[in-house]
Amino acid sequence: MVNQQQLTEQIRAYALELGFDACGFAKAQHLPNEERRLGEWLNQDRHGTMAWMENHFEKRVDPTLLVPGSKTVVSVLASYWHPSHARQIGVSDEPLISKYAQGRDYHKVLKKNLKKLFQFTKEKYGGLEGRIFTDSAPVLDKVWAQRAGLGWIGKNSNLLNKEVGSFFFIGEMIIDAELTPDSPQTDHCGTCTRCIDACPTDAIYEPYRVDATKCISYLTIELKDQINESDQNGIQNWIYGCDICQDVCPWNKNAKLSSFSDLHPRDYVVKNDLQFWQNLTQSQYDSIFEGSAIRRAKFDKFTHNISIVSGNLSESDHKN
C-alpha cells in the first residue's frame, strides 16, 4: 500500500531536484466559480480573436472531464528570470522582447522535465494514468497553482509567489493518483495598484481582470490582423509581448534565477538594435528564432510589430 503523504513529499522533492522552483498538489474537481467568471469574460468578448478559449469549455473548468479518472492536479513552477533581465526594466528607447520568450521555447523545456516527473511518479505509485500539460490544453493553470499553494492570482491576473515572483512558467500533471492536497495561498496584493497604474493601454480594466484585446502581449502575438492605428502608440517599444505589469510588481524585486539554462536569454535575441530588426529577413527570422516561442508570431506579424515600434521610437525621438 502506497503511503499517500510520503509519496506526495517524494514527488515534491523530485520536482525540486529536476529544477522546478515549487511543486504543489490540489484535488481534481469541477471549478464552479471559475466557470462563472470565465463564462462572463468570454461573453464580453474580452478574449478577442482567441476563439480557442471558447473550445472545450466544460473540460477547461473540470479536469476530471479532460483526464477521465483524474484525482489530483500536480502544479510546478519554473522561473525564467535571468540577471540580464534587470537591465531591460524601464527601457523605453530600444525595441524589447518579453523576457519569457528570450530563451528556448518553454513548452519543450517544461514538457521534457514533466515527463521525468510523471515517470518518477508512475514508478513510485506502481502504475499511473494521466497527462502532462504546459500552456498547451484547456487547463486553468493559474487557478490550479493557486489551489496548490504556489501563489495567488494578482491584480494583473498573473500568478504571484512570495519567493519566486511572477517571472515563471506553470506546468501540470493531472493524474489518477490520490495525493495529499496543499492549502490554497491567500492574496498578498493588498492596496497596491502599480500594475494597473502602469499599463499603458488600460488592459487591466478592474483589479484581477484583464481585457486581452487591449493587452500589448495580445496585440503583438495573438492578434492575427494588423494592429489598428488607434492602438499602435500603446505598443510603445514592445516588438513581442510585454512585461510592464510584472516589471513594476514589488514581488518581483527579488525574482528567482532560473535553474534551466535553456530558458536563459539568447544573446542574439536581446542585443540586436532597431536597425537590425528593421532589416530582418525571413531567413534571419527562421535562424534566430529556431526553437523559440517567438515563432508563434509569424514573420509577417513580427515585422509588422517592428514597423510600429520603429514609428513609435522615431516619434519619441522627435519629442525629446
N, C-alpha and C positions, 0 to 999 in steps of 0.2 A: 504494500500500500504506500503510495507516494505521500510524503508529508507536505501538505499544501503550503504552509508558511515557509518551510525550508526551501522548497522548490522556487517559491516566489523570490526569496532573497538570493538564491543561486542565479536565477535569470537576471536579476538586477545587477549583481556583481559582475556577471559575464558581459552584460551590455556596457558597463563602465570600462571593463578590460578591453573591449573592442574599440573604445574611443568615444563612445556616446557620452554626453555630459550629464544626462539624467535618464532615469527609467522609472515609469510608474504604471500602476495597474488600476483598471476600472471594470466594473461589471458590465458586460454587453447587454444593452437593453434599449427599448424604444425611448426617444427623446421628445416628449410632447411639447415642452416649452420651446425648444429649438425648432420643432416642426411649425409651430405657430409663427415664430419670428422670421424664419426663412420664407414661409409662405407669404407673409406680408411684404417682405423685401422684394421677392420676385414679382408679386402682383403690382408693386410700384415701379417696376422696370428698372430697379437700381442696378441690375446686372448687365444692362446694355445689350450688346450683341453676343454675350456669352451664353448662348442658348443651351449649351451642355449643362449648365447649372440647373436647368429645369428637368433634365433627364434623370430617371431613376430616383425620383423624389422620395418615394417610400423607403428605398434602400439607404438613402442618404441620412435619414433620421432614425434608422433602425438597423444596426449592424447584423442582427440575427436574420434579417432577410437577405443581406448582402452575402453573408457567410453562414449558411444554414447550420444550426447546431452550435454556433459560437457561444461562449460563456464569458470570455474575458477579452478586453482590448488592452494590449500592452503598448504604451507610448514611449518613444525615445526622442531625445533632443540631440542635435548635432550642431554645435557652433560653427559658423563660417567666418568669425571675426579674425582679423589679422592686424598687427600693429600699423601696417602701412595705410590702413583704412582711416586712421585718425587724421591724416593729412588732408583727406578729401572732405572732411566735415566743414560745412560753411563756405566751400569754394564756389565762387559764382562767375569766374572769368575763364573757365575752360570746360569742355564737354565732360560729362560724368556718366558712368555706367553703374547701376546699382551694385552694391557690394556682393550680394548673393550670387551674381552672375559672372563674377570676375575669375572664378576658378573652373574646375571641371563640372560638368552637369551633375547637379546634386542627386538627381534620380539614380544615376549609375552608382555613385558613391554610397548612398544610403542603402539601396537595394542589395548591393554586394554584402554589406555588413548585416543587414536584416536577415539575409539568407543564412548567415552563420549563426545568428541568434536563434532563428527558427530551428535549425538543425540541432543546436545545443539543447533547446527545449524539448525537441522530439525525442532525443536520446535519453534525457533525464526523466521524461514523463512516461516513456515506454510506448510511443505511438502518439501521433498528434495529427489533427486535421485543422486546416486554417489557411490564411493568406497573409501576405505582407503587402504594405502599401506605403507610398510616399508621394503625396500630392498627385496621385495617378488614378484615382477612382472616387466614386461618390462617398467620401468619408469626411465627416466634420472633425478634422484633425485637431483644431484648436480646442474644441469642446471636450474631446476625449483626453487631451493632455491636461486640461484644467481639472477634469474629473479625477485624473490620476495623480493629482497633487503636484504637477510640474510647473504650475504658474497660474496666472489669472489673465483673462482677456481684458486688455486695457482699453482706454477711450479711443485709441486709434484702430481698434479691432484686432490688434496683434496680440499674441500670447507673450506675457512678460514673466520673467523669472528673476528672483532676487539675486541669485548667484551668477546667472549666465547673461542676463539682459534680455534682448529680443532678436539679436542677430544670429538666429539659428533656424535649422530645418526641423520638421517634425516627421517622424515615421511611425508606423504601427504594425503590430501583428494582431490579427483578430483570429482567435483560436478557440478550440472546443475544450480546453483545459480550464478547470475552475481554480483560480488563484486568489490570493488574498488582496482585496482592493485597498487602495490608499485613500486617504481623506482628501476631498477637493480643496484646492487652495482658495484663500479669501482674496478680495480685491485690495490692492495697496496703491491705487492711483490717488486716493484722497481728493483734495480740491484742485490738484494740478490740471492745467488745461494747455500745457505747452504744445502738445501735438496738434490740438485744434487750432490754436492761435497761429502756428507756423505754417499750416497747409496753405499754399498759395492759390489753390483752386477751390477752397472751401468744401473739399470732398467729405470731410467729417462733419456731416450736417447736424448731428447731435452726438453727445457722448456715447461711445460704443457702437455707433452706426456710421457706415461709410457708403457713400454713393459712388459705386465703381465707375460710373460714366464720367465723373469729374476727376477721378484719381489719375495722376500722371503715369503710374505704372500701367493702368488700363489703356490709357491713350497711346502710350509708346510701345505697348506689347500686344495686348489683346484686340484692340480695335483694328479690324481689317481694312476699314475705309480710311481715307485720308483724314487727318485731323482738321476739324473746322477752323477757319481763320480766327474765330472768336475765342478759341481755346488755345491758340498757339503761344501767346505770351506767357500763359500759365505754366507751360512746359519748362520755361526758364532754360537751364543748360543741361537738362537730362536727355541723353540720346537713347537710353534704355533703362526703364524702371525709375524708381525714386526712393530715397531713404530719408527724406526730410523729417517725417513724423517720428522716425526711430532715432535720428541724429540728435534731436532735441530732448529725447526722453531721459530723465535723470537716472533711470535704472540701467541705462547703457553706459554710464560713466565708467564702470569697471567691467566692461564686456569681456567675456572669457575667450582666450585664444583657442582657435580650432585645433583639435587633435588630428584632424585629417589633412595631410599635406596636399591632397588632391583638390581640396576646397580653397587653398590659399590662392591669392591673386596671381594671374599670369602677367608677367611684366609687360608683354607687348599689348595686352588689353588695356592697361591703365596708363601707360606712358605715352601713348600717341596723342599728338596735339590736333587742334581743329583742322589745320591744313591737311594733315594726313587723312583724317576722316572724310574731308570734303572730296578727296581724290580717290577714295576707296573703290576698288574694282570688285567684280563678282568673285574672281579667283582669290583675291586677298581675303575677302569676307569668308569664303569657304575654308581657307587655310587657317586664318587667325581663330575662327570660332569652331573649329573641329572639336567635337566632344563637349561643346558648351551649351548651356541653357539658352544662350542668346540666339541660337538657331531657330527658336520659336518665332522670333520676328524675322521674317524672310528678308532677303537682300533689299527688295524694293521698299519695304516698310522701314527698314533700318536707315536707308539713305534718305527717305522722306523725313525721318526724325532729325537726321543730321542737318538737312537743309533748313528746318525750322530753328534748330539751335543756332545755326550759323547766323540766321537773321536776328535772333534774339540777342546774341552776343555782340553783333555789329551795332545793333540799336543801343545796347548798353554802353558800348564804347563811345558812341556819339554823345550820349547824355553826360558821360564823365568828361 
